[in-house]
Amino acid sequence: MDAFYASVEQRDHPEYRGKPIVVGGGPEGRGGVVATASYEARKFGIHSAMPSKQAQQLCPHALFVRPRFDAYKEVSRKIREIFHRYTDLVEPLSLDEAYLDVTTDKLNIGSALEIAAQIKTAIKEELQLTASAGVSINKFVAKIASDINKPDGLKFIGPSSIEAFMETLPVEKFFGVGKVTAEKMKRMGLHTGADLKNQTEAQLTASFGKVGRFYYNIVRGIDNREVQPHRKTKSLGAEDTFSFDLETLEEMEVQLDKIALLVYERLQKNKLAGRTVTLKIKFSDFKQITRNKSFATPVSDLDSIMNTARQLLEATELEGKKIRLLGISLSNFDQPRVQQSPYTIPGQLKLF
């Protein structure tokens, strides 16, 4: 989806249309963080995860809007209903993004490009929102293609074009390449896909570990990850950003206990138990750290979650530091795999 939260707000509030909208925490007081910015706001350099105070400095006349997650979830549900008209193989990544495998074509349209165009039209006509789609032979290339012609874009990258396209791609656009890894690559003289392609698999693995093999394959257009309609839950948690910085251990523990209760309730609702409890801390300077503890057997009881989070907090050097966010999550779940229904594929669907 294009600037999803901001677009929903502009759809539902005519007075916001055509204006720079920032969805997220407001800039007043200590200030919050930008969740999404409208395209009008992005022209000023505003982007997600930016401090709201900085966004206000870039665009003093921007309108700051508090998120309405219930509204976004409802729109997301309707979008997925549209997806499922065309294929059952839908892998949601977030409220506003998903992979679709249209090899099994429920409506017998016969063209992946035409399916993408029809989905975009349905979203626009039924929900008054725009989406951008990327079409290709694997997840990575389709994802990159979806970002090329935003907003309201549709981009096809065919098999014969993939390697040439990958060679021109900046390294920071590759899956798994964050800011630190991108800086490391550039220090090594690796700036584009073409530079990565000149490296052997052994060289990339030696420099970047197991993900080096992924880089070696993906720059050649090889990505064999399947679209997974029933993704296994890897972690479950809750977090809170506070109106005022927490300065004392007592204040932190009060808030941590509230978060632990939320996590406990979500675990019970999803019938999950995890071996690893992770504490997330974001300080007033936006520096973020995590601490975790693992158990021999899965836990899901409130006391274990609460006490472990407190222990991890107390073991962290906090003297003289102020905290703006705390979070608790559980991972390493014991749960049965969801058995997918077998699909009979009569033939390869045309891409175009």
Secondary structure, DSSP 8 states (H G I E B T S, - for coil): --SHHHHHHHHH-GGGTTS-EEEES-SSTT--BEEEE-HHHHTTT--TTSBHHHHHHH-TT-EEE---HHHHHHHHHHHHHHHTTT-S-EEEEETTEEEE--SS-TT---BHHHHHHHHHHHHHHHHS----EEE-SSHHHHHHHHTTT-SS-EEE--GGGHHHHHHHSBGGGSTT--HHHHHHHHHTT--BHHHHHTS-HHHHHHHHTTHHHHHHHHTTT-------SS----EEEEEEEEEEEE-SHHHHHHHHHHHHHHHHHHHHHHT--EEEEEEEEEETTS-EEEEEEEEEEEE--HHHHHHHHHHHHHTS--TT--EEEEEEEEEEE-------------S--B--
